[in-house]
Amino acid sequence: MKITKRPRRLRLNQALRNSLAEISVGANDLIAPFFVVDGKNQKQAIKSLANVYRLSTDNLLKDLERALKLGINSAVLFGVVDSEQKSALGKSSHDHNGPVATALRAAKAAFGSDINLITDVCLCGYTDHGHCGILKKTSQGYIIDNDSSLEHLAQMAVMHAEAGADIVSPSDMMDGRVGAIRESLDSQGFNNVGILSYAVKYASAFYGPFREAAGSSPNKSLEQEFSPPKDRKTYQMDYRNVRTAFREAKLDEEEGADMLMVKPALPYLDVLARLRPQTSLPLVAYNVSGEYAMFKAAAKIGSLDEPLAVHEALTAIKRAGADLIITYYALEALEKGWLD
Ligand code: PBG
């Protein structure tokens, strides 16, 4: 057979390949995550997350400046508090002097609207039981009290808005939280504060390192008659299902979300790609801690060429339909020139 069709012609040199590339990933596509703590001069290593630290506000400002210099426009902040500050109702989640509020005020004073500051809205880092909602005791044991959790989440979102958040990002997966947060923000005059909803958040093994970073694993042994649920499966989604993703996304859009998230990213590219044509809202994918930890571990033992693997993975997430990607690689990948 005479070969006349030769797709390889378009791949024969780097210049041609570059000019034909459909997808590129750069600073504008990335959101950098940061863990923030109280105090000064804190830079606490996290065992399961190489190169990621819990930072006090002074050190956070240095990293935000680094991020801005690299062209990153957005950061998401996760508050981490000591166990003495945790309680059944997670009251410290809406403390105006907590680490997130302190960081927001300082970052806004330093960088103003140059940086888009997103905050994680969830109770798990602030409750003593580690759940994302409030627990209620019933004759069957503890259950997550969806509706009373909403008030706490809304209060937390308003506190973040008061401290300067541009966008609040509920990650708790309670029903109705986007609507409750939108209503509270609007009634307090924060109609310009956006909501990035973790709409499609699966109950995943890939959040393990994050829970070490935030000290937020569920079911730390409490001296109670019944122990609370050991996992988040009554609120985070079952990974055997995809239609539930479409339903969650639609509800959050109807309740007023401005952007939707799919999480985790790499094992869920099918979900992202199938959700893409169903909404005109921007989609954000979270390349979560366990995905990052796998890459780091493989790179460390020489099994993976880290720069190439990171470029490929982030490109794939964008190709599947993400407008923005939250990744612990954001600063490192840009600083070391791994991206486009
Ligand atoms: C809080 C929250 C979690 C993550 C983001 N927000 C943990 C969880 O739901 O258990 C995970 C992020 C990551 O793994 O990088 N609910």
Residues whose N, C-alpha, C, O or C-beta is under 5 A from the ligand:
A	BS01	PBG	C122 C124 C132 S171 F206 Y207 F210 V288 S289 G290
